[in-house]
Amino acid sequence: MTRKGNTPIPVPTGVEVNISDSMISVKGPKGLLEQRLMKGLHVAFEDRRILVTRPDKDQDKKKFHGLYWSLIHNMVQGTTKGFEKRLQMVGVGYRASVQGKMLVLQVGFSHPTEVDIPEGIDVKVEKNTLMIISGIDNQRVGQYAAKIRAIRPPEPYQGKGIRYVDEYVRKKAGKTAGKK
């Protein structure tokens, strides 16, 4: 049973919402996002609010009701405020830099690792070890941050690697030497 899906999504002033048969588009000060809608879900825009409803209690439609509510809510939030993920690098000699449309990481490999920055994603590097990934599409920002983290995930013994700023890395105890 979805509870969030039943609440209306408030739309701030300055944001345009267009709903066709199978598409919704949200245009705000930061850009334009579009989403294909599932057949059987009704999306209505009235009184600066978006309502997502389903006509019957069909299980298939019920599963996607909250999902589409969240997708549309993220579209409204992304076109007004945007989304950002912060990654930090922990390790001696670890550093990052942005060169054009490439993110260059030096994370303990014998060569620098270069990663393309896709369209719609902005990457800023502060203090050589803090990366701020921002954009209007929550899914693309999160996916790109996960791709960067996967290059050198934090290891459990010393905690070296790339991690989210608010991520807690549980450290393991190493071997004890000289037990008899």
CYANA upper distance limits for C-alpha pairs under 8 A (distance plus 0.5 A):
  1 MET  CA     62 LYS  CA      7.86
  2 THR  CA      6 ASN  CA      7.58
  2 THR  CA     62 LYS  CA      8.11
  2 THR  CA     65 HIS  CA      7.59
  2 THR  CA     66 GLY  CA      6.30
  3 ARG  CA      7 THR  CA      7.72
  3 ARG  CA     66 GLY  CA      8.23
  4 LYS  CA     66 GLY  CA      6.83
  4 LYS  CA     69 TRP  CA      7.93
  5 GLY  CA     52 VAL  CA      7.02
  5 GLY  CA     53 THR  CA      8.08
  5 GLY  CA     65 HIS  CA      6.43
  5 GLY  CA     66 GLY  CA      5.10
  5 GLY  CA     67 LEU  CA      8.47
  5 GLY  CA     69 TRP  CA      5.85
  5 GLY  CA     70 SER  CA      8.31
  6 ASN  CA     51 LEU  CA      8.09
  6 ASN  CA     52 VAL  CA      7.47
  6 ASN  CA     53 THR  CA      7.58
  7 THR  CA     51 LEU  CA      7.82
  8 PRO  CA     49 ARG  CA      6.41
  8 PRO  CA     50 ILE  CA      6.10
  8 PRO  CA     51 LEU  CA      5.49
  8 PRO  CA     52 VAL  CA      7.91
  9 ILE  CA     49 ARG  CA      5.85
  9 ILE  CA     50 ILE  CA      5.47
  9 ILE  CA     51 LEU  CA      7.06
  9 ILE  CA     73 HIS  CA      6.83
 10 PRO  CA     48 ARG  CA      6.76
 10 PRO  CA     49 ARG  CA      5.13
 10 PRO  CA     50 ILE  CA      7.12
 11 VAL  CA     15 VAL  CA      7.23
 11 VAL  CA     48 ARG  CA      5.68
 11 VAL  CA     49 ARG  CA      5.96
 11 VAL  CA     50 ILE  CA      7.71
 11 VAL  CA     76 VAL  CA      7.33
 12 PRO  CA     48 ARG  CA      7.62
 13 THR  CA     48 ARG  CA      8.36
 14 GLY  CA     28 GLY  CA      6.79
 14 GLY  CA     29 PRO  CA      7.60
 15 VAL  CA     26 VAL  CA      7.42
 15 VAL  CA     27 LYS  CA      6.15
 15 VAL  CA     28 GLY  CA      4.96
 15 VAL  CA     29 PRO  CA      7.72
 15 VAL  CA     76 VAL  CA      8.27
 15 VAL  CA     79 THR  CA      8.34
 15 VAL  CA     80 THR  CA      8.10
 16 GLU  CA     26 VAL  CA      6.26
 16 GLU  CA     27 LYS  CA      5.58
 16 GLU  CA     28 GLY  CA      6.92
 17 VAL  CA     24 ILE  CA      7.72
 17 VAL  CA     25 SER  CA      6.32
 17 VAL  CA     26 VAL  CA      5.20
 17 VAL  CA     27 LYS  CA      7.01
 17 VAL  CA     45 PHE  CA      7.91
 18 ASN  CA     24 ILE  CA      6.27
 18 ASN  CA     25 SER  CA      5.76
 18 ASN  CA     26 VAL  CA      7.12
 19 ILE  CA     23 MET  CA      6.50
 19 ILE  CA     24 ILE  CA      5.03
 19 ILE  CA     25 SER  CA      7.05
 19 ILE  CA     43 VAL  CA      8.01
 19 ILE  CA     44 ALA  CA      8.05
 19 ILE  CA     45 PHE  CA      8.28
 20 SER  CA     24 ILE  CA      6.84
 22 SER  CA     36 ARG  CA      6.21
 22 SER  CA     37 LEU  CA      5.46
 22 SER  CA     38 MET  CA      7.52
 22 SER  CA     39 LYS  CA      7.69
 23 MET  CA     34 GLU  CA      7.45
 23 MET  CA     35 GLN  CA      6.22
 23 MET  CA     36 ARG  CA      4.98
 23 MET  CA     37 LEU  CA      5.92
 24 ILE  CA     34 GLU  CA      6.21
 24 ILE  CA     35 GLN  CA      5.92
 24 ILE  CA     36 ARG  CA      6.99
 24 ILE  CA     37 LEU  CA      7.48
 25 SER  CA     32 LEU  CA      7.53
 25 SER  CA     33 LEU  CA      6.17
 25 SER  CA     34 GLU  CA      4.78
 25 SER  CA     35 GLN  CA      6.96
 26 VAL  CA     32 LEU  CA      6.25
 26 VAL  CA     33 LEU  CA      5.90
 26 VAL  CA     34 GLU  CA      6.95
 26 VAL  CA     75 MET  CA      7.07
 26 VAL  CA     76 VAL  CA      7.03
 26 VAL  CA     79 THR  CA      7.81
 27 LYS  CA     31 GLY  CA      6.30
 27 LYS  CA     32 LEU  CA      4.82
 27 LYS  CA     33 LEU  CA      7.01
 27 LYS  CA     79 THR  CA      7.02
 28 GLY  CA     32 LEU  CA      6.91
 28 GLY  CA     76 VAL  CA      8.23
 28 GLY  CA     79 THR  CA      5.26
 28 GLY  CA     80 THR  CA      6.25
 29 PRO  CA     79 THR  CA      6.75
 29 PRO  CA     80 THR  CA      6.49
 30 LYS  CA     78 GLY  CA      8.18
 30 LYS  CA     79 THR  CA      5.45
 30 LYS  CA     80 THR  CA      6.56
 30 LYS  CA     81 LYS  CA      8.09
 30 LYS  CA     82 GLY  CA      7.87
 30 LYS  CA    136 ILE  CA      7.53
 31 GLY  CA     79 THR  CA      6.11
 31 GLY  CA    136 ILE  CA      7.80
 32 LEU  CA     79 THR  CA      7.22
 33 LEU  CA     75 MET  CA      6.84
 33 LEU  CA     79 THR  CA      7.91
 33 LEU  CA    137 ASP  CA      8.04
 35 GLN  CA     72 ILE  CA      8.40
 37 LEU  CA     41 LEU  CA      8.00
 37 LEU  CA     68 TYR  CA      8.20
 40 GLY  CA     54 ARG  CA      7.05
 40 GLY  CA     55 PRO  CA      7.73
 40 GLY  CA     61 LYS  CA      7.20
 41 LEU  CA     52 VAL  CA      7.48
 41 LEU  CA     53 THR  CA      6.43
 41 LEU  CA     54 ARG  CA      5.30
 41 LEU  CA     55 PRO  CA      7.65
 41 LEU  CA     61 LYS  CA      7.41
 41 LEU  CA     65 HIS  CA      7.76
 42 HIS  CA     51 LEU  CA      8.47
 42 HIS  CA     52 VAL  CA      6.29
 42 HIS  CA     53 THR  CA      5.65
 42 HIS  CA     54 ARG  CA      6.35
 42 HIS  CA     55 PRO  CA      7.95
 43 VAL  CA     50 ILE  CA      7.41
 43 VAL  CA     51 LEU  CA      6.15
 43 VAL  CA     52 VAL  CA      5.13
 43 VAL  CA     53 THR  CA      6.93
 44 ALA  CA     50 ILE  CA      6.17
 44 ALA  CA     51 LEU  CA      5.72
 44 ALA  CA     52 VAL  CA      7.18
 45 PHE  CA     49 ARG  CA      6.23
 45 PHE  CA     50 ILE  CA      5.06
 45 PHE  CA     51 LEU  CA      6.96
 46 GLU  CA     50 ILE  CA      7.07
 52 VAL  CA     65 HIS  CA      7.80
 52 VAL  CA     68 TYR  CA      8.26
 52 VAL  CA     69 TRP  CA      6.79
 53 THR  CA     65 HIS  CA      7.78
 54 ARG  CA     61 LYS  CA      7.37
 54 ARG  CA     62 LYS  CA      8.01
 54 ARG  CA     65 HIS  CA      7.69
 57 LYS  CA     61 LYS  CA      7.86
 57 LYS  CA     62 LYS  CA      6.98
 58 ASP  CA     62 LYS  CA      6.58
 59 GLN  CA     63 LYS  CA      6.71
 60 ASP  CA     64 PHE  CA      7.48
 61 LYS  CA     65 HIS  CA      6.69
 62 LYS  CA     66 GLY  CA      8.31
 63 LYS  CA     67 LEU  CA      8.09
 64 PHE  CA     68 TYR  CA      6.60
 65 HIS  CA     69 TRP  CA      6.83
 66 GLY  CA     70 SER  CA      6.68
 67 LEU  CA     71 LEU  CA      6.73
 68 TYR  CA     72 ILE  CA      6.59
 69 TRP  CA     73 HIS  CA      6.56
 70 SER  CA     74 ASN  CA      6.52
 71 LEU  CA     75 MET  CA      6.76
 72 ILE  CA     76 VAL  CA      6.89
 73 HIS  CA     77 GLN  CA      6.71
 74 ASN  CA     78 GLY  CA      6.23
 74 ASN  CA    137 ASP  CA      8.17
 74 ASN  CA    138 ASN  CA      7.25
 75 MET  CA     79 THR  CA      6.67
 75 MET  CA    136 ILE  CA      8.22
 75 MET  CA    137 ASP  CA      7.53
 76 VAL  CA     80 THR  CA      6.92
 77 GLN  CA     81 LYS  CA      6.20
 77 GLN  CA     82 GLY  CA      6.87
 78 GLY  CA     82 GLY  CA      4.47
 78 GLY  CA     83 PHE  CA      6.58
 78 GLY  CA    135 GLY  CA      8.07
 78 GLY  CA    136 ILE  CA      4.85
 78 GLY  CA    137 ASP  CA      6.50
 78 GLY  CA    138 ASN  CA      7.44
 79 THR  CA    136 ILE  CA      6.25
 81 LYS  CA    136 ILE  CA      8.27
 82 GLY  CA    134 SER  CA      7.61
 82 GLY  CA    135 GLY  CA      6.21
 82 GLY  CA    136 ILE  CA      5.02
 82 GLY  CA    137 ASP  CA      7.93
 82 GLY  CA    138 ASN  CA      8.41
 83 PHE  CA    134 SER  CA      6.06
 83 PHE  CA    135 GLY  CA      6.08
 83 PHE  CA    136 ILE  CA      6.35
 83 PHE  CA    137 ASP  CA      7.64
 83 PHE  CA    138 ASN  CA      6.46
 83 PHE  CA    141 VAL  CA      7.66
 84 GLU  CA    132 ILE  CA      7.21
 84 GLU  CA    133 ILE  CA      5.89
 84 GLU  CA    134 SER  CA      4.61
 84 GLU  CA    135 GLY  CA      7.06
 84 GLU  CA    141 VAL  CA      7.37
 85 LYS  CA    132 ILE  CA      6.43
 85 LYS  CA    133 ILE  CA      5.69
 85 LYS  CA    134 SER  CA      6.95
 85 LYS  CA    141 VAL  CA      7.62
 85 LYS  CA    142 GLY  CA      7.55
 85 LYS  CA    145 ALA  CA      7.25
 85 LYS  CA    164 TYR  CA      8.01
 86 ARG  CA    130 LEU  CA      7.54
 86 ARG  CA    131 MET  CA      6.22
 86 ARG  CA    132 ILE  CA      5.16
 86 ARG  CA    133 ILE  CA      6.77
 86 ARG  CA    164 TYR  CA      6.32
 86 ARG  CA    165 VAL  CA      6.17
 87 LEU  CA    130 LEU  CA      6.33
 87 LEU  CA    131 MET  CA      5.59
 87 LEU  CA    132 ILE  CA      7.01
 87 LEU  CA    133 ILE  CA      8.47
 87 LEU  CA    145 ALA  CA      8.01
 87 LEU  CA    149 ARG  CA      8.19
 87 LEU  CA    162 ILE  CA      7.14
 87 LEU  CA    163 ARG  CA      6.00
 87 LEU  CA    164 TYR  CA      4.87
 87 LEU  CA    165 VAL  CA      5.91
 88 GLN  CA    129 THR  CA      6.09
 88 GLN  CA    130 LEU  CA      5.02
 88 GLN  CA    131 MET  CA      6.72
 88 GLN  CA    162 ILE  CA      6.31
 88 GLN  CA    163 ARG  CA      6.07
 88 GLN  CA    164 TYR  CA      6.59
 88 GLN  CA    165 VAL  CA      6.24
 89 MET  CA     94 TYR  CA      6.88
 89 MET  CA     95 ARG  CA      7.57
 89 MET  CA    129 THR  CA      5.54
 89 MET  CA    130 LEU  CA      7.02
 89 MET  CA    160 LYS  CA      8.08
 89 MET  CA    161 GLY  CA      6.30
 89 MET  CA    162 ILE  CA      5.07
 89 MET  CA    163 ARG  CA      7.01
 90 VAL  CA     94 TYR  CA      7.31
 90 VAL  CA    129 THR  CA      8.02
 90 VAL  CA    159 GLY  CA      7.68
 90 VAL  CA    160 LYS  CA      5.48
 90 VAL  CA    161 GLY  CA      5.89
 90 VAL  CA    162 ILE  CA      6.94
 90 VAL  CA    163 ARG  CA      8.45
 91 GLY  CA    107 VAL  CA      8.25
 91 GLY  CA    160 LYS  CA      5.49
 91 GLY  CA    161 GLY  CA      6.92
 93 GLY  CA    106 GLN  CA      7.89
 93 GLY  CA    107 VAL  CA      7.70
 93 GLY  CA    108 GLY  CA      7.76
 94 TYR  CA    105 LEU  CA      8.09
 94 TYR  CA    106 GLN  CA      5.90
 94 TYR  CA    107 VAL  CA      5.26
 94 TYR  CA    108 GLY  CA      7.22
 94 TYR  CA    129 THR  CA      7.46
 95 ARG  CA    105 LEU  CA      6.58
 95 ARG  CA    106 GLN  CA      5.87
 95 ARG  CA    107 VAL  CA      7.28
 95 ARG  CA    128 ASN  CA      5.51
 95 ARG  CA    129 THR  CA      5.67
 96 ALA  CA    103 LEU  CA      7.59
 96 ALA  CA    104 VAL  CA      6.13
 96 ALA  CA    105 LEU  CA      5.03
 96 ALA  CA    106 GLN  CA      6.74
 96 ALA  CA    125 VAL  CA      7.29
 96 ALA  CA    128 ASN  CA      5.87
 96 ALA  CA    129 THR  CA      6.61
 96 ALA  CA    130 LEU  CA      8.50
 96 ALA  CA    131 MET  CA      8.21
 97 SER  CA    103 LEU  CA      6.46
 97 SER  CA    104 VAL  CA      5.79
 97 SER  CA    105 LEU  CA      7.21
 97 SER  CA    125 VAL  CA      6.70
 97 SER  CA    128 ASN  CA      7.20
 98 VAL  CA    102 MET  CA      6.35
 98 VAL  CA    103 LEU  CA      5.15
 98 VAL  CA    104 VAL  CA      6.59
 98 VAL  CA    123 VAL  CA      7.94
 98 VAL  CA    124 LYS  CA      7.76
 98 VAL  CA    125 VAL  CA      7.58
 99 GLN  CA    103 LEU  CA      6.83
 99 GLN  CA    104 VAL  CA      7.57
101 LYS  CA    116 ASP  CA      6.64
101 LYS  CA    117 ILE  CA      5.90
101 LYS  CA    118 PRO  CA      8.35
102 MET  CA    114 GLU  CA      6.74
102 MET  CA    115 VAL  CA      6.09
102 MET  CA    116 ASP  CA      5.20
102 MET  CA    117 ILE  CA      6.11
103 LEU  CA    114 GLU  CA      6.14
103 LEU  CA    115 VAL  CA      5.62
103 LEU  CA    116 ASP  CA      6.80
103 LEU  CA    117 ILE  CA      7.11
103 LEU  CA    123 VAL  CA      8.40
104 VAL  CA    112 PRO  CA      6.90
104 VAL  CA    113 THR  CA      6.19
104 VAL  CA    114 GLU  CA      5.05
104 VAL  CA    115 VAL  CA      6.98
105 LEU  CA    112 PRO  CA      6.15
105 LEU  CA    113 THR  CA      5.55
105 LEU  CA    114 GLU  CA      6.83
106 GLN  CA    111 HIS  CA      7.78
106 GLN  CA    112 PRO  CA      5.36
106 GLN  CA    113 THR  CA      6.82
107 VAL  CA    112 PRO  CA      7.98
107 VAL  CA    113 THR  CA      8.37
107 VAL  CA    152 ARG  CA      7.54
107 VAL  CA    161 GLY  CA      7.84
109 PHE  CA    113 THR  CA      8.45
117 ILE  CA    121 ILE  CA      7.14
117 ILE  CA    122 ASP  CA      8.05
117 ILE  CA    123 VAL  CA      8.10
120 GLY  CA    135 GLY  CA      6.46
120 GLY  CA    136 ILE  CA      7.80
120 GLY  CA    137 ASP  CA      8.47
121 ILE  CA    133 ILE  CA      7.40
121 ILE  CA    134 SER  CA      6.34
121 ILE  CA    135 GLY  CA      5.41
121 ILE  CA    136 ILE  CA      8.44
121 ILE  CA    140 ARG  CA      8.28
121 ILE  CA    141 VAL  CA      7.24
122 ASP  CA    132 ILE  CA      8.49
122 ASP  CA    133 ILE  CA      6.27
122 ASP  CA    134 SER  CA      5.69
122 ASP  CA    135 GLY  CA      6.66
123 VAL  CA    131 MET  CA      7.24
123 VAL  CA    132 ILE  CA      6.12
123 VAL  CA    133 ILE  CA      5.15
123 VAL  CA    134 SER  CA      6.99
124 LYS  CA    131 MET  CA      6.23
124 LYS  CA    132 ILE  CA      5.64
124 LYS  CA    133 ILE  CA      7.18
125 VAL  CA    129 THR  CA      7.51
125 VAL  CA    130 LEU  CA      6.13
125 VAL  CA    131 MET  CA      5.07
125 VAL  CA    132 ILE  CA      6.85
126 GLU  CA    130 LEU  CA      5.61
126 GLU  CA    131 MET  CA      6.88
126 GLU  CA    132 ILE  CA      8.40
133 ILE  CA    141 VAL  CA      7.14
133 ILE  CA    145 ALA  CA      7.37
134 SER  CA    141 VAL  CA      6.73
135 GLY  CA    140 ARG  CA      8.39
135 GLY  CA    141 VAL  CA      6.58
136 ILE  CA    141 VAL  CA      8.32
137 ASP  CA    141 VAL  CA      6.75
138 ASN  CA    142 GLY  CA      6.60
139 GLN  CA    143 GLN  CA      6.51
140 ARG  CA    144 TYR  CA      6.56
141 VAL  CA    145 ALA  CA      6.70
142 GLY  CA    146 ALA  CA      6.63
143 GLN  CA    147 LYS  CA      6.68
144 TYR  CA    148 ILE  CA      6.82
145 ALA  CA    149 ARG  CA      6.69
146 ALA  CA    150 ALA  CA      6.56
147 LYS  CA    151 ILE  CA      7.33
148 ILE  CA    152 ARG  CA      8.30
148 ILE  CA    162 ILE  CA      8.25
149 ARG  CA    153 PRO  CA      6.00
149 ARG  CA    162 ILE  CA      5.78
149 ARG  CA    163 ARG  CA      6.62
149 ARG  CA    164 TYR  CA      8.39
150 ALA  CA    162 ILE  CA      8.43
151 ILE  CA    162 ILE  CA      8.32
152 ARG  CA    161 GLY  CA      5.69
152 ARG  CA    162 ILE  CA      6.17
153 PRO  CA    160 LYS  CA      8.50
153 PRO  CA    161 GLY  CA      5.66
153 PRO  CA    162 ILE  CA      5.84
153 PRO  CA    163 ARG  CA      7.12
154 PRO  CA    159 GLY  CA      5.83
154 PRO  CA    160 LYS  CA      5.73
154 PRO  CA    161 GLY  CA      4.60
154 PRO  CA    162 ILE  CA      6.23
154 PRO  CA    163 ARG  CA      6.71
154 PRO  CA    169 VAL  CA      7.69
155 GLU  CA    159 GLY  CA      5.57
155 GLU  CA    160 LYS  CA      6.24
155 GLU  CA    161 GLY  CA      6.97
156 PRO  CA    169 VAL  CA      7.44
156 PRO  CA    170 ARG  CA      6.92
156 PRO  CA    171 LYS  CA      5.21
156 PRO  CA    172 LYS  CA      6.19
157 TYR  CA    171 LYS  CA      5.85
157 TYR  CA    172 LYS  CA      5.82
157 TYR  CA    173 ALA  CA      7.34
157 TYR  CA    174 GLY  CA      7.25
158 GLN  CA    171 LYS  CA      7.38
159 GLY  CA    169 VAL  CA      7.10
159 GLY  CA    171 LYS  CA      7.23
163 ARG  CA    167 GLU  CA      6.94
